[in-house]
Every structure is written in structure tokens, then in C-alpha cells.
Amino acid sequence: MSQFTAGGMIGADPDQLISLGHTLSRQRADIEALVTVVNSALASTNWNGPARQAFEQDWQASFRTALTRLGEAFDLAGRDCLMRANELRRVMGMP
């Protein structure tokens, strides 16, 4: 469902919105995999000293937290796209 105005289209193609929703939601798994890879690499690396402590502190307090939030944001945006696509289909009388 879309409308055209002087500024362009308003609305969305439900099928494209569904595709976008799935793409966004899948990013969460990729980000979670990245966090797992870094955690595993850190655990298996023989590295001692203040540089490791600083990195681990940054990883735990900042980087990992930011990645987790990013994954959650992608998932939420993906679910929102799916919800909007389903609502568009309902309004348009599409199956």
C-alpha cells in the first residue's frame, strides 16, 4: 500500500517490508555469534598484564554491551517491520 505525494511515496510494499524485517532480525544472531567468537578467543589467549585487563574491562563494560544492544535494536526493528507488513496486508485485504 502506498500513496504518492509531492515529496514521494508514503507506505510500503508488504513483501519487501517482510524481507527487510527478516534481514534485520537475523543480524541479532550474527552479532551474538561475534560476541561468542571474541569471548572464546579471549579465553583461549595466553595474555597477561594491564593491557589485557584494560581490554577485558572495555570489552565487558562497553563493547560487548554495545553489541548486545545493537542486536536487540535490530531484532526490535525487524519485528516492527513484520508487524507493519502484516497490518498493511490486513488493511489491503491481502492474505
For each residue, the residues with C-beta under 8 A, 3 or more apart:
1: 11 12 14 88 91 92
2: 9 10 11 12 13
3: 9 10 11
4: 8 9 10
5: 8 9 10
6:
7:
8: 4 5
9: 2 3 4 5
10: 2 3 4 5
11: 1 2 3 88
12: 1 2 16 17 84 85 88
13: 2 16 17
14: 1 17 18 85 86 88 89 92 94
15: 18 19 85
16: 12 13 19 20
17: 12 13 14 20 21 81 82 84 85 88
18: 14 15 21 22 81 82 85
19: 15 16 22 23
20: 16 17 23 24 78 81
21: 17 18 24 25 77 78 79 80 81 82 85
22: 18 19 25 26 78 82
23: 19 20 26 27 78
24: 20 21 27 74 75 77 78 81
25: 21 22 28 74 75 78 79 82
26: 22 23 29 30 78
27: 23 24 30 31 71 74 75 78
28: 25 31 32 71 72 74 75 78
29: 26 32 33
30: 26 27 33 34
31: 27 28 34 35 67 68 70 71 74
32: 28 29 35 36 71
33: 29 30 36 37
34: 30 31 37 38 67
35: 31 32 38 39 64 67 68
36: 32 33 39 40
37: 33 34 40 41
38: 34 35 41 42 59 64
39: 35 36 42 43 64
40: 36 37 43 44
41: 37 38 44 45
42: 38 39 45 56 59
43: 39 40
44: 40 41
45: 41 42
46:
47: 51 52
48: 52
49: 52 53
50: 53 54
51: 47 54 55
52: 47 48 49 55 56
53: 49 50 56 57
54: 50 51 57 58
55: 51 52 58 59
56: 42 52 53 59 60
57: 53 54 60 61
58: 54 55 61 62 63
59: 38 42 55 56 62 63 64
60: 56 57 64 65
61: 57 58 65
62: 58 59 65 66
63: 58 59 66 67
64: 35 38 39 59 60 67 68
65: 60 61 62 68 69
66: 62 63 69 70
67: 31 34 35 63 64 70 71
68: 31 35 64 65 71 72
69: 65 66 72 73
70: 31 66 67 73 74
71: 27 28 31 32 67 68 74 75
72: 28 68 69 75 76
73: 69 70 76 77
74: 24 25 27 28 31 70 71 77 78
75: 24 25 27 28 71 72 78 79
76: 72 73 79 80
77: 21 24 73 74 80 81
78: 20 21 22 23 24 25 26 27 28 74 75 81 82
79: 21 25 75 76 82 83
80: 21 76 77 83 84
81: 17 18 20 21 24 77 78 84 85
82: 17 18 21 22 25 78 79 85 86
83: 79 80 86 87
84: 12 17 80 81 87 88
85: 12 14 15 17 18 21 81 82 88 89
86: 14 82 83 89 90
87: 83 84 90 91
88: 1 11 12 14 17 84 85 91 92 94
89: 14 85 86 92 94 95
90: 86 87 93 94
91: 1 87 88
92: 1 14 88 89
93: 90
94: 14 88 89 90
95: 89
